[in-house]
Amino acid sequence: MNDIINHKHTFTVDGKKIVLNINNSKGVWKSDIVEGKTGCSGSQGGRYDSLKDYTEAQEKEHTYIYNFFNKGHAFAKAQLSL
C-alpha cells in the first residue's frame, strides 16, 4: 500500500461533524481528530488492509466513545450490535 498523507475523513456522530486527519506511513496508521469532539483523541497502530477498513474502525470507535460518555455504557454497548 502506498503511504497516505493528511487524508481528511469526515463523518457524523449524533448529528455532530467529526473530521479526522489520517496518515499511513510504512504500514503504520495514525489519526488525529481535527474538528469536533467525541471524547476520543487520536489513534495509532492496528492492522488494516485499506483506508476504508481503517475509517470504518475509527468511526465505530469514535461513535462508541461518544455514546459511552454522553449516553451511558448500556446505550453505547447496545449500539455496537446495530
N, CA, C and O atoms as a GROMACS GRO file, in nm:
protein
  328
    1MET      N    1   0.084  -0.117   0.000
    1MET     CA    2   0.000   0.000   0.000
    1MET      C    3   0.089   0.124   0.000
    1MET      O    4   0.190   0.129   0.069
    2ASN      N    5   0.049   0.223  -0.078
    2ASN     CA    6   0.121   0.350  -0.079
    2ASN      C    7   0.092   0.426   0.049
    2ASN      O    8  -0.014   0.410   0.110
    3ASP      N    9   0.186   0.511   0.088
    3ASP     CA   10   0.164   0.594   0.206
    3ASP      C   11   0.045   0.686   0.183
    3ASP      O   12   0.017   0.728   0.070
    4ILE      N   13  -0.024   0.717   0.290
    4ILE     CA   14  -0.138   0.810   0.288
    4ILE      C   15  -0.099   0.926   0.378
    4ILE      O   16  -0.069   0.907   0.496
    5ILE      N   17  -0.099   1.046   0.321
    5ILE     CA   18  -0.054   1.162   0.396
    5ILE      C   19  -0.167   1.265   0.404
    5ILE      O   20  -0.219   1.309   0.302
    6ASN      N   21  -0.204   1.301   0.526
    6ASN     CA   22  -0.302   1.407   0.554
    6ASN      C   23  -0.435   1.389   0.482
    6ASN      O   24  -0.490   1.483   0.425
    7HIS      N   25  -0.486   1.267   0.485
    7HIS     CA   26  -0.620   1.239   0.428
    7HIS      C   27  -0.724   1.285   0.529
    7HIS      O   28  -0.719   1.246   0.646
    8LYS      N   29  -0.818   1.366   0.486
    8LYS     CA   30  -0.926   1.412   0.573
    8LYS      C   31  -1.046   1.322   0.554
    8LYS      O   32  -1.092   1.300   0.442
    9HIS      N   33  -1.096   1.268   0.665
    9HIS     CA   34  -1.215   1.183   0.662
    9HIS      C   35  -1.322   1.249   0.749
    9HIS      O   36  -1.298   1.277   0.867
   10THR      N   37  -1.439   1.273   0.691
   10THR     CA   38  -1.548   1.340   0.761
   10THR      C   39  -1.664   1.244   0.780
   10THR      O   40  -1.702   1.172   0.688
   11PHE      N   41  -1.721   1.245   0.901
   11PHE     CA   42  -1.840   1.165   0.932
   11PHE      C   43  -1.916   1.235   1.043
   11PHE      O   44  -1.868   1.335   1.096
   12THR      N   45  -2.032   1.184   1.077
   12THR     CA   46  -2.109   1.245   1.184
   12THR      C   47  -2.134   1.145   1.296
   12THR      O   48  -2.146   1.024   1.274
   13VAL      N   49  -2.141   1.199   1.416
   13VAL     CA   50  -2.178   1.122   1.534
   13VAL      C   51  -2.287   1.202   1.604
   13VAL      O   52  -2.263   1.313   1.650
   14ASP      N   53  -2.406   1.145   1.612
   14ASP     CA   54  -2.518   1.210   1.677
   14ASP      C   55  -2.542   1.350   1.619
   14ASP      O   56  -2.573   1.445   1.692
   15GLY      N   57  -2.528   1.361   1.486
   15GLY     CA   58  -2.550   1.486   1.416
   15GLY      C   59  -2.435   1.585   1.423
   15GLY      O   60  -2.446   1.695   1.368
   16LYS      N   61  -2.326   1.548   1.488
   16LYS     CA   62  -2.210   1.636   1.501
   16LYS      C   63  -2.103   1.598   1.398
   16LYS      O   64  -2.070   1.481   1.383
   17LYS      N   65  -2.051   1.699   1.330
   17LYS     CA   66  -1.947   1.676   1.229
   17LYS      C   67  -1.814   1.646   1.296
   17LYS      O   68  -1.769   1.719   1.384
   18ILE      N   69  -1.751   1.537   1.252
   18ILE     CA   70  -1.621   1.495   1.301
   18ILE      C   71  -1.528   1.484   1.181
   18ILE      O   72  -1.563   1.424   1.080
   19VAL      N   73  -1.408   1.541   1.193
   19VAL     CA   74  -1.309   1.531   1.086
   19VAL      C   75  -1.181   1.473   1.144
   19VAL      O   76  -1.127   1.523   1.242
   20LEU      N   77  -1.133   1.367   1.080
   20LEU     CA   78  -1.007   1.304   1.120
   20LEU      C   79  -0.902   1.334   1.014
   20LEU      O   80  -0.932   1.338   0.894
   21ASN      N   81  -0.780   1.354   1.057
   21ASN     CA   82  -0.665   1.363   0.968
   21ASN      C   83  -0.593   1.228   0.978
   21ASN      O   84  -0.544   1.192   1.085
   22ILE      N   85  -0.588   1.156   0.868
   22ILE     CA   86  -0.536   1.018   0.868
   22ILE      C   87  -0.406   1.010   0.790
   22ILE      O   88  -0.392   1.068   0.682
   23ASN      N   89  -0.311   0.938   0.847
   23ASN     CA   90  -0.183   0.911   0.782
   23ASN      C   91  -0.151   0.763   0.794
   23ASN      O   92  -0.185   0.698   0.893
   24ASN      N   93  -0.084   0.711   0.692
   24ASN     CA   94  -0.031   0.576   0.695
   24ASN      C   95   0.107   0.583   0.634
   24ASN      O   96   0.123   0.607   0.514
   25SER      N   97   0.207   0.562   0.716
   25SER     CA   98   0.344   0.566   0.669
   25SER      C   99   0.409   0.432   0.698
   25SER      O  100   0.423   0.391   0.813
   26LYS      N  101   0.449   0.364   0.592
   26LYS     CA  102   0.516   0.235   0.604
   26LYS      C  103   0.433   0.135   0.682
   26LYS      O  104   0.486   0.055   0.759
   27GLY      N  105   0.300   0.141   0.663
   27GLY     CA  106   0.210   0.046   0.726
   27GLY      C  107   0.163   0.082   0.865
   27GLY      O  108   0.088   0.007   0.926
   28VAL      N  109   0.207   0.198   0.916
   28VAL     CA  110   0.166   0.242   1.049
   28VAL      C  111   0.055   0.346   1.034
   28VAL      O  112   0.075   0.452   0.977
   29TRP      N  113  -0.063   0.313   1.087
   29TRP     CA  114  -0.179   0.401   1.080
   29TRP      C  115  -0.178   0.499   1.196
   29TRP      O  116  -0.140   0.465   1.307
   30LYS      N  117  -0.220   0.623   1.167
   30LYS     CA  118  -0.231   0.724   1.270
   30LYS      C  119  -0.342   0.820   1.231
   30LYS      O  120  -0.354   0.858   1.114
   31SER      N  121  -0.424   0.860   1.328
   31SER     CA  122  -0.526   0.960   1.301
   31SER      C  123  -0.537   1.056   1.419
   31SER      O  124  -0.516   1.018   1.534
   32ASP      N  125  -0.571   1.179   1.386
   32ASP     CA  126  -0.595   1.282   1.487
   32ASP      C  127  -0.728   1.347   1.455
   32ASP      O  128  -0.761   1.368   1.338
   33ILE      N  129  -0.804   1.379   1.558
   33ILE     CA  130  -0.931   1.448   1.539
   33ILE      C  131  -0.898   1.596   1.522
   33ILE      O  132  -0.834   1.656   1.609
   34VAL      N  133  -0.943   1.656   1.411
   34VAL     CA  134  -0.912   1.797   1.384
   34VAL      C  135  -1.035   1.886   1.389
   34VAL      O  136  -1.024   2.009   1.391
   35GLU      N  137  -1.153   1.825   1.392
   35GLU     CA  138  -1.276   1.903   1.406
   35GLU      C  139  -1.380   1.818   1.477
   35GLU      O  140  -1.398   1.701   1.444
   36GLY      N  141  -1.447   1.877   1.575
   36GLY     CA  142  -1.548   1.806   1.652
   36GLY      C  143  -1.488   1.740   1.774
   36GLY      O  144  -1.366   1.735   1.791
   37LYS      N  145  -1.575   1.689   1.859
   37LYS     CA  146  -1.530   1.622   1.982
   37LYS      C  147  -1.616   1.498   2.005
   37LYS      O  148  -1.739   1.503   1.998
   38THR      N  149  -1.548   1.388   2.034
   38THR     CA  150  -1.619   1.264   2.065
   38THR      C  151  -1.581   1.210   2.202
   38THR      O  152  -1.645   1.117   2.252
   39GLY      N  153  -1.477   1.267   2.262
   39GLY     CA  154  -1.424   1.212   2.386
   39GLY      C  155  -1.307   1.120   2.361
   39GLY      O  156  -1.244   1.070   2.454
   40CYS      N  157  -1.278   1.099   2.236
   40CYS     CA  158  -1.168   1.013   2.193
   40CYS      C  159  -1.062   1.101   2.128
   40CYS      O  160  -1.094   1.188   2.047
   41SER      N  161  -0.937   1.079   2.162
   41SER     CA  162  -0.831   1.157   2.099
   41SER      C  163  -0.781   1.083   1.976
   41SER      O  164  -0.855   1.006   1.915
   42GLY      N  165  -0.657   1.105   1.942
   42GLY     CA  166  -0.600   1.039   1.826
   42GLY      C  167  -0.582   0.890   1.847
   42GLY      O  168  -0.602   0.837   1.956
   43SER      N  169  -0.544   0.825   1.739
   43SER     CA  170  -0.526   0.680   1.742
   43SER      C  171  -0.402   0.646   1.661
   43SER      O  172  -0.370   0.712   1.562
   44GLN      N  173  -0.333   0.541   1.704
   44GLN     CA  174  -0.215   0.499   1.630
   44GLN      C  175  -0.204   0.348   1.637
   44GLN      O  176  -0.227   0.288   1.742
   45GLY      N  177  -0.169   0.287   1.524
   45GLY     CA  178  -0.144   0.144   1.520
   45GLY      C  179  -0.259   0.065   1.462
   45GLY      O  180  -0.355   0.122   1.410
   46GLY      N  181  -0.250  -0.063   1.472
   46GLY     CA  182  -0.351  -0.154   1.418
   46GLY      C  183  -0.316  -0.203   1.279
   46GLY      O  184  -0.234  -0.144   1.209
   47ARG      N  185  -0.378  -0.311   1.241
   47ARG     CA  186  -0.355  -0.368   1.107
   47ARG      C  187  -0.483  -0.359   1.028
   47ARG      O  188  -0.586  -0.416   1.066
   48TYR      N  189  -0.477  -0.287   0.919
   48TYR     CA  190  -0.593  -0.266   0.832
   48TYR      C  191  -0.547  -0.285   0.689
   48TYR      O  192  -0.437  -0.243   0.653
   49ASP      N  193  -0.631  -0.348   0.607
   49ASP     CA  194  -0.596  -0.376   0.469
   49ASP      C  195  -0.615  -0.256   0.377
   49ASP      O  196  -0.558  -0.252   0.268
   50SER      N  197  -0.695  -0.159   0.420
   50SER     CA  198  -0.725  -0.047   0.331
   50SER      C  199  -0.768   0.075   0.412
   50SER      O  200  -0.797   0.066   0.532
   51LEU      N  201  -0.769   0.188   0.346
   51LEU     CA  202  -0.818   0.311   0.408
   51LEU      C  203  -0.964   0.294   0.449
   51LEU      O  204  -1.004   0.342   0.555
   52LYS      N  205  -1.042   0.226   0.368
   52LYS     CA  206  -1.183   0.202   0.400
   52LYS      C  207  -1.196   0.124   0.532
   52LYS      O  208  -1.277   0.160   0.618
   53ASP      N  209  -1.117   0.019   0.548
   53ASP     CA  210  -1.121  -0.060   0.671
   53ASP      C  211  -1.083   0.025   0.792
   53ASP      O  212  -1.146   0.016   0.897
   54TYR      N  213  -0.982   0.108   0.775
   54TYR     CA  214  -0.937   0.193   0.885
   54TYR      C  215  -1.043   0.296   0.922
   54TYR      O  216  -1.071   0.316   1.040
   55THR      N  217  -1.101   0.364   0.822
   55THR     CA  218  -1.201   0.466   0.853
   55THR      C  219  -1.325   0.405   0.918
   55THR      O  220  -1.384   0.465   1.008
   56GLU      N  221  -1.366   0.287   0.874
   56GLU     CA  222  -1.481   0.219   0.936
   56GLU      C  223  -1.452   0.189   1.083
   56GLU      O  224  -1.539   0.207   1.169
   57ALA      N  225  -1.331   0.142   1.112
   57ALA     CA  226  -1.294   0.111   1.251
   57ALA      C  227  -1.290   0.239   1.335
   57ALA      O  228  -1.333   0.238   1.451
   58GLN      N  229  -1.239   0.347   1.279
   58GLN     CA  230  -1.232   0.473   1.352
   58GLN      C  231  -1.371   0.530   1.379
   58GLN      O  232  -1.398   0.580   1.489
   59GLU      N  233  -1.458   0.524   1.280
   59GLU     CA  234  -1.595   0.572   1.300
   59GLU      C  235  -1.662   0.493   1.414
   59GLU      O  236  -1.729   0.552   1.499
   60LYS      N  237  -1.645   0.363   1.413
   60LYS     CA  238  -1.705   0.278   1.516
   60LYS      C  239  -1.650   0.314   1.654
   60LYS      O  240  -1.726   0.326   1.751
   61GLU      N  241  -1.518   0.331   1.664
   61GLU     CA  242  -1.456   0.363   1.792
   61GLU      C  243  -1.502   0.500   1.844
   61GLU      O  244  -1.540   0.514   1.960
   62HIS      N  245  -1.500   0.601   1.757
   62HIS     CA  246  -1.540   0.736   1.798
   62HIS      C  247  -1.688   0.739   1.837
   62HIS      O  248  -1.725   0.807   1.933
   63THR      N  249  -1.771   0.666   1.764
   63THR     CA  250  -1.914   0.662   1.797
   63THR      C  251  -1.936   0.595   1.932
   63THR      O  252  -2.015   0.643   2.013
   64TYR      N  253  -1.868   0.485   1.956
   64TYR     CA  254  -1.881   0.415   2.085
   64TYR      C  255  -1.839   0.506   2.200
   64TYR      O  256  -1.910   0.519   2.299
   65ILE      N  257  -1.724   0.570   2.186
   65ILE     CA  258  -1.673   0.657   2.293
   65ILE      C  259  -1.768   0.773   2.317
   65ILE      O  260  -1.796   0.807   2.432
   66TYR      N  261  -1.818   0.835   2.210
   66TYR     CA  262  -1.913   0.946   2.225
   66TYR      C  263  -2.038   0.898   2.300
   66TYR      O  264  -2.082   0.962   2.395
   67ASN      N  265  -2.093   0.786   2.257
   67ASN     CA  266  -2.214   0.733   2.322
   67ASN      C  267  -2.188   0.696   2.467
   67ASN      O  268  -2.272   0.718   2.554
   68PHE      N  269  -2.072   0.639   2.494
   68PHE     CA  270  -2.036   0.600   2.630
   68PHE      C  271  -2.036   0.721   2.724
   68PHE      O  272  -2.096   0.717   2.831
   69PHE      N  273  -1.969   0.828   2.682
   69PHE     CA  274  -1.957   0.945   2.768
   69PHE      C  275  -2.083   1.031   2.773
   69PHE      O  276  -2.106   1.101   2.871
   70ASN      N  277  -2.165   1.026   2.668
   70ASN     CA  278  -2.282   1.113   2.662
   70ASN      C  279  -2.414   1.044   2.691
   70ASN      O  280  -2.512   1.109   2.729
   71LYS      N  281  -2.418   0.912   2.672
   71LYS     CA  282  -2.546   0.842   2.687
   71LYS      C  283  -2.538   0.720   2.777
   71LYS      O  284  -2.640   0.655   2.804
   72GLY      N  285  -2.418   0.687   2.822
   72GLY     CA  286  -2.402   0.577   2.916
   72GLY      C  287  -2.354   0.447   2.853
   72GLY      O  288  -2.368   0.425   2.733
   73HIS      N  289  -2.297   0.363   2.938
   73HIS     CA  290  -2.240   0.237   2.894
   73HIS      C  291  -2.340   0.144   2.827
   73HIS      O  292  -2.311   0.086   2.722
   74ALA      N  293  -2.458   0.130   2.886
   74ALA     CA  294  -2.558   0.037   2.832
   74ALA      C  295  -2.600   0.079   2.692
   74ALA      O  296  -2.614  -0.005   2.603
   75PHE      N  297  -2.621   0.209   2.671
   75PHE     CA  298  -2.661   0.258   2.539
   75PHE      C  299  -2.549   0.233   2.438
   75PHE      O  300  -2.574   0.184   2.328
   76ALA      N  301  -2.425   0.268   2.476
   76ALA     CA  302  -2.311   0.251   2.385
   76ALA      C  303  -2.293   0.105   2.346
   76ALA      O  304  -2.272   0.073   2.229
   77LYS      N  305  -2.303   0.016   2.443
   77LYS     CA  306  -2.287  -0.127   2.416
   77LYS      C  307  -2.398  -0.178   2.325
   77LYS      O  308  -2.372  -0.257   2.234
   78ALA      N  309  -2.521  -0.134   2.347
   78ALA     CA  310  -2.634  -0.176   2.264
   78ALA      C  311  -2.616  -0.131   2.119
   78ALA      O  312  -2.657  -0.202   2.026
   79GLN      N  313  -2.556  -0.015   2.099
   79GLN     CA  314  -2.537   0.037   1.964
   79GLN      C  315  -2.436  -0.045   1.884
   79GLN      O  316  -2.440  -0.045   1.761
   80LEU      N  317  -2.346  -0.113   1.952
   80LEU     CA  318  -2.246  -0.195   1.881
   80LEU      C  319  -2.312  -0.308   1.802
   80LEU      O  320  -2.259  -0.350   1.699
   81SER      N  321  -2.425  -0.356   1.848
   81SER     CA  322  -2.489  -0.470   1.780
   81SER      C  323  -2.579  -0.426   1.665
   81SER      O  324  -2.630  -0.512   1.592
   82LEU      N  325  -2.599  -0.297   1.646
   82LEU     CA  326  -2.686  -0.250   1.536
   82LEU      C  327  -2.615  -0.254   1.404
   82LEU      O  328  -2.673  -0.218   1.302
   0.00000   0.00000   0.00000
